Amino acid sequence: MAIDYFFGPEFASPDAENALVLGFVELSRTMPKSPEVLTTAYSATRVPLVDSCNSRNPRSAPRSAM
C-alpha cells in the first residue's frame, strides 16, 4: 500500500529526500514567496493522502473535518 510508506522506516530515514525537504523549510524562512509555494505543494498532496486514508478506514473523519 502506498500509504504504508508514510508510516514506515523509509519515510523517516535520513536521506537526500529529507535533506531536500529540510532545505525547502529553511528556504521558506528567508524567501517570502517560498511558504506560499510550499503550502500549495503540501495541499496538493494532502488531499490524495486524506482520501487514501479515509478509503482504508471508513470510520475516519471526512475531508471537510480535517
N, CA, C and O atoms as a GROMACS GRO file, in nm:
protein
  264
    1MET      N    1   0.082  -0.119   0.000
    1MET     CA    2   0.000   0.000   0.000
    1MET      C    3   0.088   0.126   0.000
    1MET      O    4   0.189   0.133   0.069
    2ALA      N    5   0.047   0.222  -0.077
    2ALA     CA    6   0.124   0.347  -0.085
    2ALA      C    7   0.128   0.420   0.048
    2ALA      O    8   0.229   0.480   0.081
    3ILE      N    9   0.020   0.415   0.123
    3ILE     CA   10   0.015   0.489   0.249
    3ILE      C   11   0.113   0.432   0.352
    3ILE      O   12   0.156   0.503   0.442
    4ASP      N   13   0.147   0.304   0.339
    4ASP     CA   14   0.242   0.243   0.432
    4ASP      C   15   0.377   0.313   0.430
    4ASP      O   16   0.447   0.315   0.531
    5TYR      N   17   0.413   0.370   0.318
    5TYR     CA   18   0.541   0.442   0.306
    5TYR      C   19   0.550   0.553   0.411
    5TYR      O   20   0.657   0.574   0.469
    6PHE      N   21   0.440   0.624   0.436
    6PHE     CA   22   0.443   0.737   0.527
    6PHE      C   23   0.450   0.697   0.674
    6PHE      O   24   0.475   0.781   0.760
    7PHE      N   25   0.430   0.569   0.702
    7PHE     CA   26   0.437   0.521   0.839
    7PHE      C   27   0.552   0.422   0.859
    7PHE      O   28   0.566   0.364   0.967
    8GLY      N   29   0.631   0.401   0.756
    8GLY     CA   30   0.740   0.306   0.763
    8GLY      C   31   0.874   0.372   0.786
    8GLY      O   32   0.884   0.495   0.787
    9PRO      N   33   0.977   0.294   0.804
    9PRO     CA   34   1.110   0.347   0.833
    9PRO      C   35   1.170   0.426   0.716
    9PRO      O   36   1.255   0.513   0.737
   10GLU      N   37   1.128   0.396   0.593
   10GLU     CA   38   1.183   0.467   0.478
   10GLU      C   39   1.150   0.616   0.482
   10GLU      O   40   1.231   0.699   0.442
   11PHE      N   41   1.032   0.648   0.531
   11PHE     CA   42   0.988   0.788   0.532
   11PHE      C   43   1.073   0.873   0.626
   11PHE      O   44   1.104   0.988   0.594
   12ALA      N   45   1.112   0.818   0.739
   12ALA     CA   46   1.187   0.894   0.838
   12ALA      C   47   1.338   0.878   0.825
   12ALA      O   48   1.414   0.937   0.902
   13SER      N   49   1.383   0.800   0.729
   13SER     CA   50   1.527   0.777   0.717
   13SER      C   51   1.599   0.903   0.670
   13SER      O   52   1.545   0.980   0.591
   14PRO      N   53   1.720   0.924   0.719
   14PRO     CA   54   1.797   1.042   0.678
   14PRO      C   55   1.857   1.021   0.538
   14PRO      O   56   1.962   0.957   0.524
   15ASP      N   57   1.792   1.073   0.438
   15ASP     CA   58   1.841   1.056   0.302
   15ASP      C   59   1.828   1.187   0.225
   15ASP      O   60   1.796   1.291   0.283
   16ALA      N   61   1.854   1.181   0.098
   16ALA     CA   62   1.853   1.302   0.015
   16ALA      C   63   1.716   1.368   0.009
   16ALA      O   64   1.708   1.491   0.005
   17GLU      N   65   1.609   1.289   0.009
   17GLU     CA   66   1.475   1.348   0.004
   17GLU      C   67   1.446   1.429   0.130
   17GLU      O   68   1.391   1.539   0.121
   18ASN      N   69   1.481   1.377   0.246
   18ASN     CA   70   1.461   1.452   0.369
   18ASN      C   71   1.546   1.578   0.370
   18ASN      O   72   1.501   1.682   0.417
   19ALA      N   73   1.666   1.568   0.320
   19ALA     CA   74   1.753   1.686   0.314
   19ALA      C   75   1.691   1.793   0.224
   19ALA      O   76   1.700   1.912   0.254
   20LEU      N   77   1.629   1.751   0.117
   20LEU     CA   78   1.563   1.844   0.026
   20LEU      C   79   1.446   1.914   0.095
   20LEU      O   80   1.430   2.036   0.084
   21VAL      N   81   1.364   1.836   0.165
   21VAL     CA   82   1.250   1.895   0.235
   21VAL      C   83   1.299   1.993   0.341
   21VAL      O   84   1.245   2.104   0.352
   22LEU      N   85   1.398   1.955   0.418
   22LEU     CA   86   1.452   2.046   0.520
   22LEU      C   87   1.511   2.171   0.456
   22LEU      O   88   1.503   2.280   0.513
   23GLY      N   89   1.571   2.156   0.340
   23GLY     CA   90   1.622   2.273   0.267
   23GLY      C   91   1.511   2.368   0.226
   23GLY      O   92   1.527   2.490   0.236
   24PHE      N   93   1.399   2.314   0.182
   24PHE     CA   94   1.285   2.399   0.147
   24PHE      C   95   1.228   2.470   0.269
   24PHE      O   96   1.189   2.586   0.261
   25VAL      N   97   1.223   2.400   0.381
   25VAL     CA   98   1.174   2.464   0.504
   25VAL      C   99   1.267   2.579   0.542
   25VAL      O  100   1.220   2.687   0.577
   26GLU      N  101   1.395   2.556   0.536
   26GLU     CA  102   1.490   2.662   0.568
   26GLU      C  103   1.479   2.778   0.469
   26GLU      O  104   1.486   2.895   0.508
   27LEU      N  105   1.462   2.746   0.342
   27LEU     CA  106   1.445   2.849   0.240
   27LEU      C  107   1.322   2.936   0.267
   27LEU      O  108   1.324   3.056   0.243
   28SER      N  109   1.218   2.874   0.318
   28SER     CA  110   1.094   2.949   0.344
   28SER      C  111   1.113   3.054   0.453
   28SER      O  112   1.034   3.148   0.463
   29ARG      N  113   1.216   3.038   0.532
   29ARG     CA  114   1.243   3.137   0.637
   29ARG      C  115   1.310   3.263   0.582
   29ARG      O  116   1.309   3.368   0.646
   30THR      N  117   1.368   3.251   0.465
   30THR     CA  118   1.444   3.365   0.410
   30THR      C  119   1.386   3.423   0.282
   30THR      O  120   1.418   3.537   0.247
   31MET      N  121   1.302   3.348   0.212
   31MET     CA  122   1.242   3.397   0.088
   31MET      C  123   1.091   3.408   0.106
   31MET      O  124   1.024   3.307   0.127
   32PRO      N  125   1.037   3.527   0.097
   32PRO     CA  126   0.895   3.550   0.126
   32PRO      C  127   0.797   3.465   0.044
   32PRO      O  128   0.692   3.429   0.096
   33LYS      N  129   0.827   3.433  -0.079
   33LYS     CA  130   0.734   3.358  -0.164
   33LYS      C  131   0.738   3.208  -0.136
   33LYS      O  132   0.644   3.136  -0.170
   34SER      N  133   0.845   3.160  -0.076
   34SER     CA  134   0.861   3.016  -0.055
   34SER      C  135   0.750   2.952   0.028
   34SER      O  136   0.703   2.846  -0.010
   35PRO      N  137   0.707   3.013   0.139
   35PRO     CA  138   0.600   2.947   0.216
   35PRO      C  139   0.473   2.925   0.135
   35PRO      O  140   0.406   2.823   0.150
   36GLU      N  141   0.439   3.019   0.049
   36GLU     CA  142   0.319   3.004  -0.034
   36GLU      C  143   0.334   2.886  -0.129
   36GLU      O  144   0.241   2.808  -0.147
   37VAL      N  145   0.451   2.873  -0.190
   37VAL     CA  146   0.476   2.762  -0.282
   37VAL      C  147   0.472   2.629  -0.207
   37VAL      O  148   0.414   2.533  -0.255
   38LEU      N  149   0.535   2.624  -0.090
   38LEU     CA  150   0.536   2.500  -0.012
   38LEU      C  151   0.395   2.464   0.036
   38LEU      O  152   0.358   2.346   0.036
   39THR      N  153   0.317   2.563   0.076
   39THR     CA  154   0.181   2.537   0.120
   39THR      C  155   0.096   2.482   0.007
   39THR      O  156   0.017   2.391   0.027
   40THR      N  157   0.112   2.538  -0.111
   40THR     CA  158   0.038   2.490  -0.227
   40THR      C  159   0.076   2.345  -0.259
   40THR      O  160  -0.010   2.262  -0.287
   41ALA      N  161   0.205   2.317  -0.256
   41ALA     CA  162   0.251   2.180  -0.284
   41ALA      C  163   0.201   2.083  -0.177
   41ALA      O  164   0.158   1.972  -0.210
   42TYR      N  165   0.206   2.124  -0.051
   42TYR     CA  166   0.157   2.037   0.057
   42TYR      C  167   0.008   2.011   0.040
   42TYR      O  168  -0.038   1.897   0.055
   43SER      N  169  -0.067   2.114   0.010
   43SER     CA  170  -0.212   2.098  -0.007
   43SER      C  171  -0.245   2.003  -0.121
   43SER      O  172  -0.340   1.925  -0.112
   44ALA      N  173  -0.166   2.008  -0.226
   44ALA     CA  174  -0.189   1.921  -0.342
   44ALA      C  175  -0.165   1.775  -0.307
   44ALA      O  176  -0.226   1.686  -0.368
   45THR      N  177  -0.078   1.747  -0.212
   45THR     CA  178  -0.053   1.608  -0.172
   45THR      C  179  -0.143   1.566  -0.056
   45THR      O  180  -0.173   1.448  -0.040
   46ARG      N  181  -0.185   1.661   0.025
   46ARG     CA  182  -0.266   1.631   0.142
   46ARG      C  183  -0.400   1.568   0.104
   46ARG      O  184  -0.441   1.469   0.165
   47VAL      N  185  -0.467   1.623   0.006
   47VAL     CA  186  -0.600   1.574  -0.032
   47VAL      C  187  -0.594   1.426  -0.075
   47VAL      O  188  -0.674   1.347  -0.025
   48PRO      N  189  -0.505   1.387  -0.164
   48PRO     CA  190  -0.500   1.244  -0.200
   48PRO      C  191  -0.462   1.154  -0.082
   48PRO      O  192  -0.511   1.041  -0.072
   49LEU      N  193  -0.376   1.204   0.007
   49LEU     CA  194  -0.339   1.124   0.124
   49LEU      C  195  -0.458   1.104   0.217
   49LEU      O  196  -0.482   0.994   0.266
   50VAL      N  197  -0.533   1.211   0.241
   50VAL     CA  198  -0.652   1.201   0.326
   50VAL      C  199  -0.752   1.105   0.262
   50VAL      O  200  -0.808   1.019   0.331
   51ASP      N  201  -0.775   1.119   0.133
   51ASP     CA  202  -0.867   1.029   0.064
   51ASP      C  203  -0.822   0.884   0.074
   51ASP      O  204  -0.904   0.794   0.094
   52SER      N  205  -0.693   0.862   0.061
   52SER     CA  206  -0.640   0.726   0.070
   52SER      C  207  -0.660   0.669   0.210
   52SER      O  208  -0.701   0.554   0.226
   53CYS      N  209  -0.632   0.749   0.310
   53CYS     CA  210  -0.652   0.705   0.449
   53CYS      C  211  -0.800   0.678   0.476
   53CYS      O  212  -0.835   0.576   0.536
   54ASN      N  213  -0.885   0.768   0.431
   54ASN     CA  214  -1.028   0.751   0.454
   54ASN      C  215  -1.083   0.628   0.384
   54ASN      O  216  -1.173   0.562   0.437
   55SER      N  217  -1.031   0.596   0.267
   55SER     CA  218  -1.081   0.479   0.196
   55SER      C  219  -1.044   0.350   0.267
   55SER      O  220  -1.110   0.248   0.251
   56ARG      N  221  -0.936   0.354   0.345
   56ARG     CA  222  -0.893   0.236   0.419
   56ARG      C  223  -0.955   0.229   0.558
   56ARG      O  224  -0.952   0.124   0.623
   57ASN      N  225  -1.011   0.340   0.603
   57ASN     CA  226  -1.072   0.343   0.737
   57ASN      C  227  -1.206   0.416   0.726
   57ASN      O  228  -1.212   0.538   0.737
   58PRO      N  229  -1.314   0.342   0.706
   58PRO     CA  230  -1.444   0.405   0.686
   58PRO      C  231  -1.491   0.490   0.803
   58PRO      O  232  -1.577   0.576   0.785
   59ARG      N  233  -1.436   0.469   0.922
   59ARG     CA  234  -1.477   0.548   1.038
   59ARG      C  235  -1.397   0.676   1.054
   59ARG      O  236  -1.422   0.753   1.147
   60SER      N  237  -1.302   0.702   0.966
   60SER     CA  238  -1.220   0.822   0.977
   60SER      C  239  -1.302   0.946   0.944
   60SER      O  240  -1.410   0.938   0.884
   61ALA      N  241  -1.248   1.060   0.984
   61ALA     CA  242  -1.319   1.186   0.964
   61ALA      C  243  -1.327   1.221   0.816
   61ALA      O  244  -1.234   1.192   0.741
   62PRO      N  245  -1.436   1.281   0.772
   62PRO     CA  246  -1.444   1.326   0.633
   62PRO      C  247  -1.343   1.438   0.607
   62PRO      O  248  -1.301   1.507   0.700
   63ARG      N  249  -1.305   1.455   0.482
   63ARG     CA  250  -1.204   1.555   0.446
   63ARG      C  251  -1.239   1.694   0.499
   63ARG      O  252  -1.150   1.767   0.542
   64SER      N  253  -1.367   1.732   0.497
   64SER     CA  254  -1.407   1.865   0.541
   64SER      C  255  -1.382   1.885   0.690
   64SER      O  256  -1.374   1.999   0.735
   65ALA      N  257  -1.369   1.778   0.766
   65ALA     CA  258  -1.346   1.791   0.911
   65ALA      C  259  -1.199   1.800   0.943
   65ALA      O  260  -1.163   1.822   1.059
   66MET      N  261  -1.113   1.784   0.844
   66MET     CA  262  -0.969   1.782   0.870
   66MET      C  263  -0.908   1.917   0.846
   66MET      O  264  -0.787   1.934   0.863
   0.00000   0.00000   0.00000
